[in-house]
Every structure is written in structure tokens, then in C-alpha cells.
Amino acid sequence: MDPNLQLPLSPKTRSRVYNPFTYQSRPPIPSSLFVTPTQLPSLARLPLPEKDPLLLYPPPPTQSPSAIMQNEEGKMLDLYVPRKCSATNRIITAKDHASVQINIGHLDENGLYDGSFTTFALSGFVRAQGDADSSLDRLWQKKRAEIKQ
């Protein structure tokens, strides 16, 4: 801003004026990080890592972001993943303690469990109305036709 510019602002609104110098996105990069052509031969003499000379920096550890979360204090927490009711398609809230999640196992042609299953989530609202049995039956009939069981 031009220091000679006079703005008709009261003391209360003067602090709300945007000042681009107060919002710096990052500190300036030091000039020592840039390599000049005269420094290249000295860089070639640097020792390389013993494990893999092409891998100067190991890749970051891969973890599923939906499994673990870290709070401001650095404590690892379980991440809450919201579910939807399979019957009504409503979101099941964290405080819905009457909701259930049911896994129904798939069988092979001999009637033995083949290791796969289908998961259905029913909200407390559906269970309170007494519609859980009919909803689960309707959902399973539809899913059974999809998987041809």
C-alpha cells in the first residue's frame, strides 16, 4: 500500500484492510541451495547411500488415510468413517447406538462358506420401526440375484 494514501477508515475498520505483506506463503529459499555450474564437479565426489545409489530419499511410508489419523498433539487416533443405512440410504451417525452391521457369508454350490461375504448396515431408525427383518430380506434377495447364489 502507498503510505501517502489516506483512507477514510475508523480505528475499528482499519485492521480489516488487507495487507499483502502480512500473508507470506513460505520463507525465501536460501541461495546456498542452488547449484552453480562450477559446483557440479565437487558434487560428483559426494558419497552416495550404500543401499541404493539411485534412491537418495526413501519414499514416505504408505498408510491408508482412512485407517489412521493424527491429532494436533501427535497422538494417533482411529478415523471415524461414516456408514449409510443399506435400507434407507441415510447416514448412520456416531451417536446411533441402535444401528447394526451384519455380514452375510456367501456359500458355494456344496453349501460351504467360500470366504466372501456381503455387509449390510441397518440404522436404529429402521430397527425401531420393526422393518429390519423385511429390509434385510429384500436387500439379500437383490444381492443374491447379483452374485448368482
C-alpha positions in Angstrom: 0.0 0.0 0.0 1.1 3.5 -0.7 2.0 5.2 2.6 0.8 8.6 1.2 -2.7 7.2 0.5 -5.2 8.5 3.0 -8.0 6.1 3.7 -11.2 7.3 5.4 -11.3 4.5 7.9 -12.1 4.4 11.5 -9.8 2.7 14.0 -12.1 -0.2 14.2 -12.2 -1.0 10.5 -8.5 -0.1 9.8 -7.4 -3.5 11.0 -9.6 -5.2 8.4 -7.7 -3.8 5.4 -5.9 -6.5 3.5 -2.1 -6.1 3.8 -0.3 -8.4 1.3 2.9 -8.3 3.3 1.4 -9.9 6.4 0.5 -13.1 4.4 3.6 -14.7 3.2 3.1 -18.2 1.9 6.6 -19.5 2.7 10.0 -18.2 3.7 12.5 -17.3 1.0 14.8 -20.1 -0.3 18.4 -19.6 0.8 20.8 -19.1 -2.1 23.1 -21.8 -0.8 20.6 -24.5 -2.1 21.1 -23.5 -5.7 23.9 -25.3 -7.6 26.1 -23.3 -10.0 27.9 -25.0 -12.9 31.2 -24.5 -11.1 30.0 -26.6 -8.1 29.0 -29.7 -10.2 32.4 -31.4 -10.2 32.5 -31.2 -6.4 29.0 -32.6 -6.1 30.1 -35.7 -8.1 32.6 -36.6 -5.4 29.9 -36.7 -2.7 29.4 -40.3 -1.3 26.2 -41.9 -2.3 24.0 -44.0 0.0 25.2 -47.6 0.3 21.7 -49.3 -0.1 20.6 -47.9 -3.5 22.6 -45.2 -5.2 19.6 -44.0 -7.2 17.3 -43.8 -4.2 18.6 -40.7 -2.4 15.5 -40.2 -0.4 13.3 -43.1 0.6 9.6 -42.9 -0.3 7.3 -41.9 2.5 5.6 -44.8 4.3 2.3 -45.6 2.7 -0.6 -45.9 5.1 -4.3 -45.8 4.3 -5.6 -42.3 5.2 -8.9 -43.9 6.1 -7.4 -46.0 8.9 -5.2 -43.7 11.0 -5.4 -40.1 11.8 -3.0 -37.9 13.9 -4.3 -35.0 16.0 -2.5 -31.7 16.9 -0.7 -33.3 19.8 0.8 -36.0 17.6 -1.4 -38.8 19.1 -2.6 -41.4 16.7 -6.4 -41.8 16.6 -8.8 -44.0 14.7 -10.6 -42.2 11.9 -14.4 -42.2 12.0 -15.7 -43.4 8.7 -19.5 -42.7 8.4 -21.7 -45.5 7.2 -25.0 -45.4 5.3 -28.1 -47.5 6.1 -28.5 -50.1 3.4 -32.3 -50.0 3.6 -32.9 -46.2 3.7 -29.6 -44.8 2.4 -29.5 -42.5 5.4 -26.1 -41.7 7.1 -25.7 -43.6 10.4 -24.4 -41.1 12.9 -21.8 -41.8 15.5 -24.5 -41.5 18.2 -26.8 -44.0 16.7 -26.1 -46.8 19.1 -29.0 -48.9 18.0 -27.5 -49.4 14.5 -26.1 -52.8 13.5 -23.8 -54.0 10.8 -24.4 -57.6 9.6 -22.1 -59.7 7.4 -23.8 -62.5 5.4 -21.5 -65.2 4.2 -21.6 -66.5 0.6 -21.8 -70.3 0.0 -20.5 -72.4 -2.8 -22.6 -75.0 -4.7 -21.9 -77.6 -1.9 -23.3 -75.2 0.8 -19.9 -74.5 2.3 -18.7 -71.0 3.2 -16.3 -69.7 0.4 -14.7 -66.9 2.4 -16.6 -64.0 0.9 -19.4 -62.0 2.5 -21.8 -59.1 2.0 -22.1 -56.4 4.6 -25.4 -54.7 5.4 -25.7 -51.7 7.8 -29.1 -51.0 9.4 -29.8 -47.8 11.2 -31.5 -47.6 14.5 -34.5 -45.9 12.9 -35.2 -49.0 10.7 -34.8 -51.3 13.7 -37.1 -49.1 15.8 -39.8 -49.2 13.2 -39.6 -53.0 13.1 -38.6 -53.1 9.4 -35.2 -54.6 9.9 -36.3 -58.2 9.0 -38.1 -57.2 5.9 -35.4 -54.8 4.8 -32.7 -57.3 5.3 -34.7 -60.0 3.4 -35.3 -57.5 0.5 -31.6 -56.4 0.4 -30.4 -60.0 0.4 -32.8 -61.2 -2.3 -31.5 -58.3 -4.5 -27.8 -59.0 -3.7 -28.3 -62.8 -4.2 -29.5 -62.2 -7.7 -26.4 -60.0 -8.4 -23.9 -62.6 -7.2 -26.0 -65.5 -8.6 -26.2 -67.5 -5.4 
